[in-house]
Amino acid sequence: MKEKLFTRNFTLLLLGQVFSLLGNGALRFALSMYVLEKTGSAAVFGTLLAVSMVPTILLTPFGGVLADRMDRRVIMVGLDLASGAAVLAAAAVFADGRGLAVTAALLIVLSVLGAFESPTVQACVPQMLHGDNVLRGNAAVNQVAAVSGLVTPFLGSLLYTAFGVRPVLAGAGACFLLTAGLECFIRLPESPRVRGQRLRDILREDLLGSARFLARERREVLDLLLFAAAVGALVSGAAIVGLPYLIRTGLGLSARLYGAAESAMGLAALLGGLAAGTLAARLPFRRLNRLVTVVGGCCLLGGGALLLPVGAMGQYGALVLVFCVGQAMACTFSIFAVSAIQQRTPEHMTGKVMACVSTISMCAQPLGQMLYGLWFDASPGWAVLSASGAAIFALGVCSRKLFEKW
């Protein structure tokens, strides 16, 4: 008999992710618009994003250890309560004179909490589901994130334009608290614990064990992670720093049009997630490098779009179109890759290995975002996108043998 996908636990997890992502998406949109409007610099924006990611990179391995040693439900509830409290506190003290300082502090706090939450949530999916449902479950989680990406930029732009930052902060805090309430009803098997060990011994045993698993037992997983980190550094810089800068500063368009672009990207991610779920048993993993070449081609076309003699709105439409196609391909690739790693990892190591996945994939992003911020300030947007696209396309072509190992 085919196993049911939407079990009680998985449904509660998805509902919690809905509210968490809604709050987080609207929050980050409003804060990004605030920083860009106050500074007008892609370098400042990129540097702030990069600095806020450092705690996540440093602490995620410890979050993986915690996810394998404690009740994952308790971890998720506690972290969402802390996130809600932090955002509401920021809303209470936010003012124009100290807005940038409050924004930086809040991003860092959320980065610390996210370091522990991300591996925990990722470890819950294979604990709740089995077989092909792991990939379908990851696709469903991705679709929730995509719907959030579709709704929150538009919602965030409306709220930010009409009321400013503080009401968005208050609403985001309420979303985090609601997520914590839903997670209270999740029931998971108790994770195995070793009593009487010192914290130092636990950390050494678990971190060395996950490193040994990746370096010796599943080297193909480590190779995939390193490849994804290289691609991620290029893609995240172009999308996270480049897209808002190109639309708001390069083309001089409004926050609402940027919100519409982010919503279109969310729709593309949703379609990518639907494609991954549909192709769960049909698309050979060994051919996934072709998706990476398509992403690179989209960046190249994005550079060309900025040279079209069609005015700001025409360039905006062409840019959004190619970014959306690249987003769909990138999401499909990501879901397949994460699911393959989860299925090749023992349950008692899932948290630690997924923490390694997150850490390796994030390590290149802060430097990439800072460099892209400087690059976009110093060079024409079409040149930055074209060079990035060529590099991503080359990585996709050269990675064929890597995927054939799977």
Secondary structure, DSSP 4 states (H G I P E B T S, - for coil): -PPPSS-HHHHHHHHHHHHHHHHHHHHHHHHHHHHHHHH--HHHHHHHHHHHHHHHHHHHHHHHHHHHHS-HHHHHHHHHHHHHHHHHHHHHH--GGGHHHHHHHHHHHHHHHHHHHHHHHHHHHHHH--THHHHHHHHHHHHHHHHHHHHHHHHHHHHHHHH-HHHHHHHHHHHHHHHHHHHTT---PPPP--TT--HHHHHHHHHHHHHHIIIII-HHHHHHHHHHHHHHHHHHIIIIIIHHHIIIIIS---HHHHHHHHHHHHHHHHHHHHHHHHTTTTS-GGGTHHHHHHHHHHHHHHHHHTT-SSHHHHHHHHHHHHHHHHHHHHHHHHHHHHHHHHHTS-GGGHHHHHHHHHHHHHHHHHHHHHHHHHHHHHS-HHHHHHHHHHHHHHHHHHTHHHHHT-
